[in-house]
Amino acid sequence: MYLTPTEENRLTIFTAAELARRSLADGARLNAPEATALICDEMHRAARRGEPAEGVLAAGRAAVRREDLMDGIDALLSEIRLEVLLGDGMRLVVLREPWGQT
């Protein structure tokens, strides 16, 4: 099976997000890569459902609660940039303050 680089990236995000979901289910708090992957996966899923850019950003913002993060992680991730496929083509969406302003 041939996968494009974009498809390979999407599968990597999905796999890391599934590991993050498993960590949360086990009661563990998320590190920066896990939190980022989970947010990006939810943003991709929202875009796949046909959400507009605002809906994609809302899905990312709702994906991870501040309480689910290891100490200090909220300060490390102030912005997440992700290319998603929206109804009018690939777009860069920028999620600022993923857990609200500190």
Biopython code that builds the backbone (N, CA, C, O; Angstrom):
import numpy as np
from Bio.PDB.StructureBuilder import StructureBuilder

atoms = [
    (1, "MET", "N", (0.848, -1.165, 0.000)),
    (1, "MET", "CA", (0.000, 0.000, 0.000)),
    (1, "MET", "C", (0.898, 1.234, 0.000)),
    (1, "MET", "O", (1.851, 1.327, 0.774)),
    (2, "TYR", "N", (0.580, 2.163, -0.868)),
    (2, "TYR", "CA", (1.335, 3.417, -0.943)),
    (2, "TYR", "C", (0.575, 4.495, -0.180)),
    (2, "TYR", "O", (-0.621, 4.695, -0.388)),
    (3, "LEU", "N", (1.283, 5.181, 0.701)),
    (3, "LEU", "CA", (0.716, 6.310, 1.425)),
    (3, "LEU", "C", (1.494, 7.565, 1.070)),
    (3, "LEU", "O", (2.722, 7.550, 0.992)),
    (4, "THR", "N", (0.774, 8.632, 0.859)),
    (4, "THR", "CA", (1.441, 9.906, 0.612)),
    (4, "THR", "C", (2.032, 10.407, 1.932)),
    (4, "THR", "O", (1.630, 9.935, 2.995)),
    (5, "PRO", "N", (2.962, 11.338, 1.888)),
    (5, "PRO", "CA", (3.486, 11.895, 3.135)),
    (5, "PRO", "C", (2.386, 12.471, 4.033)),
    (5, "PRO", "O", (2.465, 12.352, 5.255)),
    (6, "THR", "N", (1.372, 13.088, 3.442)),
    (6, "THR", "CA", (0.264, 13.630, 4.232)),
    (6, "THR", "C", (-0.487, 12.517, 4.948)),
    (6, "THR", "O", (-0.843, 12.656, 6.118)),
    (7, "GLU", "N", (-0.727, 11.410, 4.244)),
    (7, "GLU", "CA", (-1.420, 10.274, 4.861)),
    (7, "GLU", "C", (-0.567, 9.637, 5.960)),
    (7, "GLU", "O", (-1.094, 9.226, 6.994)),
    (8, "GLU", "N", (0.736, 9.556, 5.741)),
    (8, "GLU", "CA", (1.626, 9.024, 6.774)),
    (8, "GLU", "C", (1.599, 9.910, 8.019)),
    (8, "GLU", "O", (1.560, 9.409, 9.143)),
    (9, "ASN", "N", (1.621, 11.228, 7.815)),
    (9, "ASN", "CA", (1.543, 12.154, 8.955)),
    (9, "ASN", "C", (0.235, 11.984, 9.708)),
    (9, "ASN", "O", (0.213, 11.989, 10.939)),
    (10, "ARG", "N", (-0.860, 11.833, 8.964)),
    (10, "ARG", "CA", (-2.169, 11.666, 9.600)),
    (10, "ARG", "C", (-2.206, 10.395, 10.442)),
    (10, "ARG", "O", (-2.749, 10.400, 11.547)),
    (11, "LEU", "N", (-1.634, 9.311, 9.932)),
    (11, "LEU", "CA", (-1.596, 8.061, 10.695)),
    (11, "LEU", "C", (-0.713, 8.174, 11.936)),
    (11, "LEU", "O", (-1.019, 7.581, 12.971)),
    (12, "THR", "N", (0.369, 8.923, 11.841)),
    (12, "THR", "CA", (1.229, 9.150, 12.998)),
    (12, "THR", "C", (0.474, 9.925, 14.070)),
    (12, "THR", "O", (0.535, 9.573, 15.248)),
    (13, "ILE", "N", (-0.235, 10.972, 13.673)),
    (13, "ILE", "CA", (-1.038, 11.750, 14.621)),
    (13, "ILE", "C", (-2.087, 10.864, 15.277)),
    (13, "ILE", "O", (-2.264, 10.905, 16.495)),
    (14, "PHE", "N", (-2.786, 10.059, 14.470)),
    (14, "PHE", "CA", (-3.818, 9.177, 15.000)),
    (14, "PHE", "C", (-3.236, 8.199, 16.021)),
    (14, "PHE", "O", (-3.810, 8.001, 17.091)),
    (15, "THR", "N", (-2.105, 7.593, 15.691)),
    (15, "THR", "CA", (-1.495, 6.624, 16.599)),
    (15, "THR", "C", (-1.093, 7.274, 17.919)),
    (15, "THR", "O", (-1.352, 6.724, 18.989)),
    (16, "ALA", "N", (-0.468, 8.429, 17.844)),
    (16, "ALA", "CA", (-0.077, 9.137, 19.066)),
    (16, "ALA", "C", (-1.299, 9.570, 19.863)),
    (16, "ALA", "O", (-1.276, 9.542, 21.094)),
    (17, "ALA", "N", (-2.367, 9.969, 19.178)),
    (17, "ALA", "CA", (-3.592, 10.365, 19.871)),
    (17, "ALA", "C", (-4.224, 9.171, 20.577)),
    (17, "ALA", "O", (-4.746, 9.312, 21.683)),
    (18, "GLU", "N", (-4.184, 8.008, 19.955)),
    (18, "GLU", "CA", (-4.720, 6.807, 20.603)),
    (18, "GLU", "C", (-3.912, 6.460, 21.850)),
    (18, "GLU", "O", (-4.483, 6.033, 22.853)),
    (19, "LEU", "N", (-2.602, 6.634, 21.803)),
    (19, "LEU", "CA", (-1.776, 6.422, 22.994)),
    (19, "LEU", "C", (-2.147, 7.422, 24.089)),
    (19, "LEU", "O", (-2.183, 7.074, 25.270)),
    (20, "ALA", "N", (-2.421, 8.663, 23.689)),
    (20, "ALA", "CA", (-2.838, 9.673, 24.662)),
    (20, "ALA", "C", (-4.181, 9.297, 25.291)),
    (20, "ALA", "O", (-4.361, 9.432, 26.501)),
    (21, "ARG", "N", (-5.110, 8.832, 24.480)),
    (21, "ARG", "CA", (-6.413, 8.405, 25.013)),
    (21, "ARG", "C", (-6.239, 7.247, 25.998)),
    (21, "ARG", "O", (-6.913, 7.198, 27.027)),
    (22, "ARG", "N", (-5.347, 6.330, 25.685)),
    (22, "ARG", "CA", (-5.080, 5.211, 26.589)),
    (22, "ARG", "C", (-4.468, 5.710, 27.894)),
    (22, "ARG", "O", (-4.825, 5.232, 28.971)),
    (23, "SER", "N", (-3.551, 6.666, 27.803)),
    (23, "SER", "CA", (-2.948, 7.240, 29.017)),
    (23, "SER", "C", (-4.008, 7.881, 29.892)),
    (23, "SER", "O", (-4.024, 7.680, 31.106)),
    (24, "LEU", "N", (-4.896, 8.654, 29.275)),
    (24, "LEU", "CA", (-5.966, 9.288, 30.042)),
    (24, "LEU", "C", (-6.873, 8.247, 30.686)),
    (24, "LEU", "O", (-7.283, 8.404, 31.836)),
    (25, "ALA", "N", (-7.185, 7.195, 29.956)),
    (25, "ALA", "CA", (-8.048, 6.139, 30.490)),
    (25, "ALA", "C", (-7.391, 5.440, 31.687)),
    (25, "ALA", "O", (-8.082, 4.957, 32.584)),
    (26, "ASP", "N", (-6.055, 5.390, 31.694)),
    (26, "ASP", "CA", (-5.314, 4.787, 32.799)),
    (26, "ASP", "C", (-5.109, 5.756, 33.958)),
    (26, "ASP", "O", (-4.540, 5.385, 34.985)),
    (27, "GLY", "N", (-5.568, 6.989, 33.801)),
    (27, "GLY", "CA", (-5.427, 7.982, 34.861)),
    (27, "GLY", "C", (-4.137, 8.776, 34.808)),
    (27, "GLY", "O", (-3.849, 9.544, 35.726)),
    (28, "ALA", "N", (-3.356, 8.607, 33.755)),
    (28, "ALA", "CA", (-2.100, 9.347, 33.616)),
    (28, "ALA", "C", (-2.367, 10.708, 32.988)),
    (28, "ALA", "O", (-3.329, 10.885, 32.241)),
    (29, "ARG", "N", (-1.511, 11.652, 33.299)),
    (29, "ARG", "CA", (-1.613, 12.975, 32.697)),
    (29, "ARG", "C", (-0.758, 13.028, 31.444)),
    (29, "ARG", "O", (0.205, 12.274, 31.308)),
    (30, "LEU", "N", (-1.109, 13.910, 30.540)),
    (30, "LEU", "CA", (-0.482, 13.953, 29.219)),
    (30, "LEU", "C", (0.767, 14.823, 29.187)),
    (30, "LEU", "O", (0.841, 15.860, 29.846)),
    (31, "ASN", "N", (1.753, 14.374, 28.400)),
    (31, "ASN", "CA", (2.914, 15.208, 28.127)),
    (31, "ASN", "C", (2.624, 16.034, 26.873)),
    (31, "ASN", "O", (1.540, 15.928, 26.299)),
    (32, "ALA", "N", (3.572, 16.844, 26.452)),
    (32, "ALA", "CA", (3.339, 17.752, 25.321)),
    (32, "ALA", "C", (3.037, 17.030, 24.005)),
    (32, "ALA", "O", (2.089, 17.416, 23.321)),
    (33, "PRO", "N", (3.803, 15.996, 23.619)),
    (33, "PRO", "CA", (3.478, 15.321, 22.356)),
    (33, "PRO", "C", (2.114, 14.634, 22.386)),
    (33, "PRO", "O", (1.393, 14.646, 21.388)),
    (34, "GLU", "N", (1.759, 14.040, 23.513)),
    (34, "GLU", "CA", (0.459, 13.382, 23.617)),
    (34, "GLU", "C", (-0.677, 14.389, 23.502)),
    (34, "GLU", "O", (-1.641, 14.167, 22.769)),
    (35, "ALA", "N", (-0.562, 15.493, 24.226)),
    (35, "ALA", "CA", (-1.607, 16.522, 24.193)),
    (35, "ALA", "C", (-1.738, 17.110, 22.794)),
    (35, "ALA", "O", (-2.848, 17.317, 22.305)),
    (36, "THR", "N", (-0.615, 17.376, 22.156)),
    (36, "THR", "CA", (-0.628, 17.927, 20.803)),
    (36, "THR", "C", (-1.285, 16.958, 19.832)),
    (36, "THR", "O", (-2.116, 17.359, 19.017)),
    (37, "ALA", "N", (-0.917, 15.693, 19.916)),
    (37, "ALA", "CA", (-1.495, 14.685, 19.017)),
    (37, "ALA", "C", (-2.996, 14.564, 19.213)),
    (37, "ALA", "O", (-3.740, 14.475, 18.237)),
    (38, "LEU", "N", (-3.447, 14.560, 20.448)),
    (38, "LEU", "CA", (-4.875, 14.434, 20.719)),
    (38, "LEU", "C", (-5.648, 15.630, 20.179)),
    (38, "LEU", "O", (-6.720, 15.468, 19.595)),
    (39, "ILE", "N", (-5.116, 16.810, 20.369)),
    (39, "ILE", "CA", (-5.753, 18.018, 19.840)),
    (39, "ILE", "C", (-5.797, 17.974, 18.317)),
    (39, "ILE", "O", (-6.838, 18.238, 17.715)),
    (40, "CYS", "N", (-4.671, 17.642, 17.697)),
    (40, "CYS", "CA", (-4.617, 17.594, 16.229)),
    (40, "CYS", "C", (-5.559, 16.534, 15.672)),
    (40, "CYS", "O", (-6.217, 16.761, 14.656)),
    (41, "ASP", "N", (-5.627, 15.380, 16.328)),
    (41, "ASP", "CA", (-6.527, 14.325, 15.862)),
    (41, "ASP", "C", (-7.975, 14.787, 15.908)),
    (41, "ASP", "O", (-8.730, 14.542, 14.967)),
    (42, "GLU", "N", (-8.368, 15.443, 16.972)),
    (42, "GLU", "CA", (-9.750, 15.931, 17.078)),
    (42, "GLU", "C", (-10.039, 17.015, 16.044)),
    (42, "GLU", "O", (-11.157, 17.113, 15.539)),
    (43, "MET", "N", (-9.041, 17.821, 15.730)),
    (43, "MET", "CA", (-9.222, 18.843, 14.702)),
    (43, "MET", "C", (-9.381, 18.195, 13.328)),
    (43, "MET", "O", (-10.227, 18.614, 12.538)),
    (44, "HIS", "N", (-8.573, 17.177, 13.040)),
    (44, "HIS", "CA", (-8.719, 16.442, 11.779)),
    (44, "HIS", "C", (-10.102, 15.786, 11.691)),
    (44, "HIS", "O", (-10.744, 15.826, 10.642)),
    (45, "ARG", "N", (-10.549, 15.193, 12.779)),
    (45, "ARG", "CA", (-11.855, 14.528, 12.788)),
    (45, "ARG", "C", (-12.976, 15.529, 12.529)),
    (45, "ARG", "O", (-13.919, 15.234, 11.795)),
    (46, "ALA", "N", (-12.874, 16.706, 13.130)),
    (46, "ALA", "CA", (-13.900, 17.735, 12.916)),
    (46, "ALA", "C", (-13.923, 18.170, 11.453)),
    (46, "ALA", "O", (-14.991, 18.344, 10.868)),
    (47, "ALA", "N", (-12.746, 18.344, 10.871)),
    (47, "ALA", "CA", (-12.676, 18.726, 9.457)),
    (47, "ALA", "C", (-13.280, 17.625, 8.586)),
    (47, "ALA", "O", (-13.979, 17.912, 7.614)),
    (48, "ARG", "N", (-13.014, 16.389, 8.931)),
    (48, "ARG", "CA", (-13.547, 15.257, 8.162)),
    (48, "ARG", "C", (-15.071, 15.203, 8.224)),
    (48, "ARG", "O", (-15.726, 14.781, 7.271)),
    (49, "ARG", "N", (-15.631, 15.639, 9.365)),
    (49, "ARG", "CA", (-17.098, 15.689, 9.516)),
    (49, "ARG", "C", (-17.718, 16.851, 8.745)),
    (49, "ARG", "O", (-18.941, 16.956, 8.651)),
    (50, "GLY", "N", (-16.870, 17.725, 8.191)),
    (50, "GLY", "CA", (-17.380, 18.847, 7.419)),
    (50, "GLY", "C", (-17.515, 20.142, 8.185)),
    (50, "GLY", "O", (-18.137, 21.089, 7.704)),
    (51, "GLU", "N", (-16.939, 20.195, 9.372)),
    (51, "GLU", "CA", (-16.996, 21.428, 10.164)),
    (51, "GLU", "C", (-16.230, 22.549, 9.448)),
    (51, "GLU", "O", (-15.242, 22.285, 8.764)),
    (52, "PRO", "N", (-16.680, 23.782, 9.603)),
    (52, "PRO", "CA", (-15.893, 24.917, 9.087)),
    (52, "PRO", "C", (-14.683, 25.147, 9.993)),
    (52, "PRO", "O", (-14.541, 24.490, 11.025)),
    (53, "ALA", "N", (-13.826, 26.064, 9.611)),
    (53, "ALA", "CA", (-12.606, 26.327, 10.378)),
    (53, "ALA", "C", (-12.902, 26.615, 11.848)),
    (53, "ALA", "O", (-12.169, 26.156, 12.725)),
    (54, "GLU", "N", (-13.952, 27.360, 12.127)),
    (54, "GLU", "CA", (-14.291, 27.681, 13.519)),
    (54, "GLU", "C", (-14.645, 26.422, 14.304)),
    (54, "GLU", "O", (-14.288, 26.297, 15.476)),
    (55, "GLY", "N", (-15.343, 25.493, 13.664)),
    (55, "GLY", "CA", (-15.685, 24.232, 14.305)),
    (55, "GLY", "C", (-14.469, 23.363, 14.544)),
    (55, "GLY", "O", (-14.384, 22.663, 15.553)),
    (56, "VAL", "N", (-13.530, 23.408, 13.619)),
    (56, "VAL", "CA", (-12.281, 22.663, 13.768)),
    (56, "VAL", "C", (-11.507, 23.196, 14.969)),
    (56, "VAL", "O", (-10.989, 22.420, 15.772)),
    (57, "LEU", "N", (-11.430, 24.512, 15.089)),
    (57, "LEU", "CA", (-10.730, 25.121, 16.223)),
    (57, "LEU", "C", (-11.428, 24.804, 17.537)),
    (57, "LEU", "O", (-10.767, 24.544, 18.542)),
    (58, "ALA", "N", (-12.754, 24.823, 17.539)),
    (58, "ALA", "CA", (-13.511, 24.496, 18.750)),
    (58, "ALA", "C", (-13.265, 23.051, 19.168)),
    (58, "ALA", "O", (-13.147, 22.762, 20.359)),
    (59, "ALA", "N", (-13.187, 22.148, 18.209)),
    (59, "ALA", "CA", (-12.916, 20.740, 18.519)),
    (59, "ALA", "C", (-11.533, 20.591, 19.150)),
    (59, "ALA", "O", (-11.359, 19.829, 20.101)),
    (60, "GLY", "N", (-10.565, 21.311, 18.626)),
    (60, "GLY", "CA", (-9.222, 21.262, 19.200)),
    (60, "GLY", "C", (-9.185, 21.814, 20.606)),
    (60, "GLY", "O", (-8.531, 21.250, 21.482)),
    (61, "ARG", "N", (-9.880, 22.909, 20.826)),
    (61, "ARG", "CA", (-9.901, 23.540, 22.140)),
    (61, "ARG", "C", (-10.583, 22.650, 23.180)),
    (61, "ARG", "O", (-10.227, 22.694, 24.358)),
    (62, "ALA", "N", (-11.555, 21.847, 22.757)),
    (62, "ALA", "CA", (-12.299, 20.985, 23.687)),
    (62, "ALA", "C", (-11.634, 19.628, 23.897)),
    (62, "ALA", "O", (-12.093, 18.850, 24.733)),
    (63, "ALA", "N", (-10.576, 19.328, 23.169)),
    (63, "ALA", "CA", (-10.002, 17.984, 23.182)),
    (63, "ALA", "C", (-9.285, 17.627, 24.485)),
    (63, "ALA", "O", (-9.350, 16.484, 24.936)),
    (64, "VAL", "N", (-8.611, 18.593, 25.083)),
    (64, "VAL", "CA", (-7.793, 18.314, 26.265)),
    (64, "VAL", "C", (-8.085, 19.376, 27.326)),
    (64, "VAL", "O", (-8.072, 20.576, 27.053)),
    (65, "ARG", "N", (-8.346, 18.903, 28.528)),
    (65, "ARG", "CA", (-8.546, 19.837, 29.646)),
    (65, "ARG", "C", (-7.197, 20.136, 30.302)),
    (65, "ARG", "O", (-6.297, 19.296, 30.290)),
    (66, "ARG", "N", (-7.064, 21.307, 30.860)),
    (66, "ARG", "CA", (-5.820, 21.696, 31.542)),
    (66, "ARG", "C", (-5.472, 20.686, 32.637)),
    (66, "ARG", "O", (-4.297, 20.402, 32.870)),
    (67, "GLU", "N", (-6.483, 20.147, 33.303)),
    (67, "GLU", "CA", (-6.260, 19.183, 34.395)),
    (67, "GLU", "C", (-5.674, 17.864, 33.889)),
    (67, "GLU", "O", (-5.122, 17.090, 34.671)),
    (68, "ASP", "N", (-5.790, 17.607, 32.587)),
    (68, "ASP", "CA", (-5.274, 16.366, 32.004)),
    (68, "ASP", "C", (-3.793, 16.444, 31.650)),
    (68, "ASP", "O", (-3.211, 15.465, 31.182)),
    (69, "LEU", "N", (-3.185, 17.603, 31.871)),
    (69, "LEU", "CA", (-1.794, 17.824, 31.473)),
    (69, "LEU", "C", (-0.836, 17.656, 32.639)),
    (69, "LEU", "O", (-1.177, 17.939, 33.788)),
    (70, "MET", "N", (0.378, 17.189, 32.326)),
    (70, "MET", "CA", (1.448, 17.200, 33.315)),
    (70, "MET", "C", (1.760, 18.650, 33.675)),
    (70, "MET", "O", (1.486, 19.565, 32.898)),
    (71, "ASP", "N", (2.324, 18.843, 34.833)),
    (71, "ASP", "CA", (2.669, 20.191, 35.276)),
    (71, "ASP", "C", (3.570, 20.888, 34.268)),
    (71, "ASP", "O", (4.547, 20.307, 33.795)),
    (72, "GLY", "N", (3.246, 22.122, 33.943)),
    (72, "GLY", "CA", (4.062, 22.959, 33.075)),
    (72, "GLY", "C", (3.790, 22.819, 31.597)),
    (72, "GLY", "O", (4.269, 23.632, 30.805)),
    (73, "ILE", "N", (3.033, 21.809, 31.201)),
    (73, "ILE", "CA", (2.780, 21.581, 29.778)),
    (73, "ILE", "C", (1.934, 22.699, 29.189)),
    (73, "ILE", "O", (2.137, 23.088, 28.039)),
    (74, "ASP", "N", (0.994, 23.218, 29.959)),
    (74, "ASP", "CA", (0.139, 24.289, 29.435)),
    (74, "ASP", "C", (0.954, 25.513, 29.039)),
    (74, "ASP", "O", (0.564, 26.245, 28.129)),
    (75, "ALA", "N", (2.074, 25.746, 29.705)),
    (75, "ALA", "CA", (2.939, 26.884, 29.357)),
    (75, "ALA", "C", (3.771, 26.605, 28.092)),
    (75, "ALA", "O", (4.208, 27.540, 27.420)),
    (76, "LEU", "N", (3.983, 25.345, 27.777)),
    (76, "LEU", "CA", (4.793, 24.997, 26.601)),
    (76, "LEU", "C", (4.026, 25.128, 25.297)),
    (76, "LEU", "O", (4.615, 25.442, 24.263)),
    (77, "LEU", "N", (2.730, 24.894, 25.332)),
    (77, "LEU", "CA", (1.920, 24.868, 24.115)),
    (77, "LEU", "C", (0.970, 26.056, 24.080)),
    (77, "LEU", "O", (-0.147, 25.986, 24.594)),
    (78, "SER", "N", (1.418, 27.132, 23.479)),
    (78, "SER", "CA", (0.556, 28.309, 23.391)),
    (78, "SER", "C", (-0.131, 28.406, 22.037)),
    (78, "SER", "O", (-1.060, 29.194, 21.861)),
    (79, "GLU", "N", (0.334, 27.590, 21.063)),
    (79, "GLU", "CA", (-0.225, 27.665, 19.723)),
    (79, "GLU", "C", (0.024, 26.341, 19.004)),
    (79, "GLU", "O", (1.102, 25.756, 19.110)),
    (80, "ILE", "N", (-0.981, 25.881, 18.275)),
    (80, "ILE", "CA", (-0.837, 24.681, 17.458)),
    (80, "ILE", "C", (-1.268, 25.028, 16.046)),
    (80, "ILE", "O", (-2.365, 25.545, 15.836)),
    (81, "ARG", "N", (-0.407, 24.744, 15.078)),
    (81, "ARG", "CA", (-0.701, 24.989, 13.659)),
    (81, "ARG", "C", (-0.881, 23.646, 12.973)),
    (81, "ARG", "O", (-0.074, 22.731, 13.140)),
    (82, "LEU", "N", (-1.965, 23.544, 12.191)),
    (82, "LEU", "CA", (-2.278, 22.271, 11.562)),
    (82, "LEU", "C", (-2.942, 22.506, 10.222)),
    (82, "LEU", "O", (-3.822, 23.359, 10.102)),
    (83, "GLU", "N", (-2.528, 21.760, 9.217)),
    (83, "GLU", "CA", (-3.209, 21.799, 7.927)),
    (83, "GLU", "C", (-4.320, 20.760, 7.944)),
    (83, "GLU", "O", (-4.085, 19.585, 8.225)),
    (84, "VAL", "N", (-5.531, 21.209, 7.641)),
    (84, "VAL", "CA", (-6.680, 20.312, 7.597)),
    (84, "VAL", "C", (-7.395, 20.490, 6.265)),
    (84, "VAL", "O", (-7.305, 21.537, 5.623)),
    (85, "LEU", "N", (-8.104, 19.445, 5.870)),
    (85, "LEU", "CA", (-8.861, 19.495, 4.632)),
    (85, "LEU", "C", (-10.268, 19.979, 4.940)),
    (85, "LEU", "O", (-11.075, 19.253, 5.521)),
    (86, "LEU", "N", (-10.556, 21.216, 4.543)),
    (86, "LEU", "CA", (-11.887, 21.794, 4.713)),
    (86, "LEU", "C", (-12.646, 21.677, 3.403)),
    (86, "LEU", "O", (-12.098, 21.188, 2.414)),
    (87, "GLY", "N", (-13.870, 22.107, 3.379)),
    (87, "GLY", "CA", (-14.695, 22.007, 2.190)),
    (87, "GLY", "C", (-14.123, 22.703, 0.969)),
    (87, "GLY", "O", (-14.398, 22.306, -0.164)),
    (88, "ASP", "N", (-13.324, 23.745, 1.194)),
    (88, "ASP", "CA", (-12.751, 24.485, 0.072)),
    (88, "ASP", "C", (-11.275, 24.168, -0.156)),
    (88, "ASP", "O", (-10.589, 24.908, -0.861)),
    (89, "GLY", "N", (-10.780, 23.084, 0.428)),
    (89, "GLY", "CA", (-9.405, 22.667, 0.208)),
    (89, "GLY", "C", (-8.584, 22.663, 1.487)),
    (89, "GLY", "O", (-9.107, 22.897, 2.577)),
    (90, "MET", "N", (-7.299, 22.396, 1.341)),
    (90, "MET", "CA", (-6.389, 22.363, 2.492)),
    (90, "MET", "C", (-6.199, 23.772, 3.031)),
    (90, "MET", "O", (-5.971, 24.718, 2.277)),
    (91, "ARG", "N", (-6.296, 23.892, 4.332)),
    (91, "ARG", "CA", (-6.129, 25.184, 4.999)),
    (91, "ARG", "C", (-5.280, 25.015, 6.252)),
    (91, "ARG", "O", (-5.347, 23.992, 6.933)),
    (92, "LEU", "N", (-4.497, 26.020, 6.534)),
    (92, "LEU", "CA", (-3.753, 26.067, 7.785)),
    (92, "LEU", "C", (-4.658, 26.706, 8.830)),
    (92, "LEU", "O", (-5.130, 27.829, 8.657)),
    (93, "VAL", "N", (-4.891, 25.982, 9.906)),
    (93, "VAL", "CA", (-5.647, 26.552, 11.022)),
    (93, "VAL", "C", (-4.678, 26.722, 12.187)),
    (93, "VAL", "O", (-3.800, 25.886, 12.402)),
    (94, "VAL", "N", (-4.843, 27.794, 12.924)),
    (94, "VAL", "CA", (-3.957, 28.101, 14.036)),
    (94, "VAL", "C", (-4.794, 28.179, 15.299)),
    (94, "VAL", "O", (-5.639, 29.061, 15.451)),
    (95, "LEU", "N", (-4.546, 27.246, 16.196)),
    (95, "LEU", "CA", (-5.258, 27.198, 17.466)),
    (95, "LEU", "C", (-4.375, 27.878, 18.500)),
    (95, "LEU", "O", (-3.366, 27.326, 18.939)),
    (96, "ARG", "N", (-4.769, 29.071, 18.875)),
    (96, "ARG", "CA", (-4.026, 29.823, 19.905)),
    (96, "ARG", "C", (-4.661, 29.576, 21.255)),
    (96, "ARG", "O", (-5.878, 29.428, 21.363)),
    (97, "GLU", "N", (-3.840, 29.532, 22.275)),
    (97, "GLU", "CA", (-4.307, 29.310, 23.645)),
    (97, "GLU", "C", (-5.219, 28.086, 23.720)),
    (97, "GLU", "O", (-6.402, 28.227, 24.033)),
    (98, "PRO", "N", (-4.693, 26.878, 23.438)),
    (98, "PRO", "CA", (-5.539, 25.691, 23.384)),
    (98, "PRO", "C", (-6.313, 25.400, 24.662)),
    (98, "PRO", "O", (-7.332, 24.713, 24.600)),
    (99, "TRP", "N", (-5.878, 25.889, 25.808)),
    (99, "TRP", "CA", (-6.608, 25.655, 27.061)),
    (99, "TRP", "C", (-7.053, 26.961, 27.691)),
    (99, "TRP", "O", (-7.275, 27.019, 28.900)),
    (100, "GLY", "N", (-7.186, 27.995, 26.905)),
    (100, "GLY", "CA", (-7.617, 29.299, 27.408)),
    (100, "GLY", "C", (-6.424, 30.100, 27.877)),
    (100, "GLY", "O", (-5.317, 29.579, 28.016)),
    (101, "GLN", "N", (-6.663, 31.350, 28.113)),
    (101, "GLN", "CA", (-5.559, 32.233, 28.526)),
    (101, "GLN", "C", (-5.155, 31.926, 29.949)),
    (101, "GLN", "O", (-5.992, 31.639, 30.805)),
    (102, "THR", "N", (-3.854, 31.991, 30.186)),
    (102, "THR", "CA", (-3.320, 31.731, 31.539)),
    (102, "THR", "C", (-3.079, 33.005, 32.275)),
    (102, "THR", "O", (-2.632, 32.981, 33.422)),
]
sb = StructureBuilder()
sb.init_structure("model")
sb.init_model(0)
sb.init_chain("A")
sb.init_seg("    ")
for serial, (resi, resn, name, xyz) in enumerate(atoms, 1):
    if name == "N":
        sb.init_residue(resn, " ", resi, " ")
    sb.init_atom(name, np.array(xyz, "f"), 0.0, 1.0, " ", f" {name:<3s}", serial, name[0])
structure = sb.get_structure()
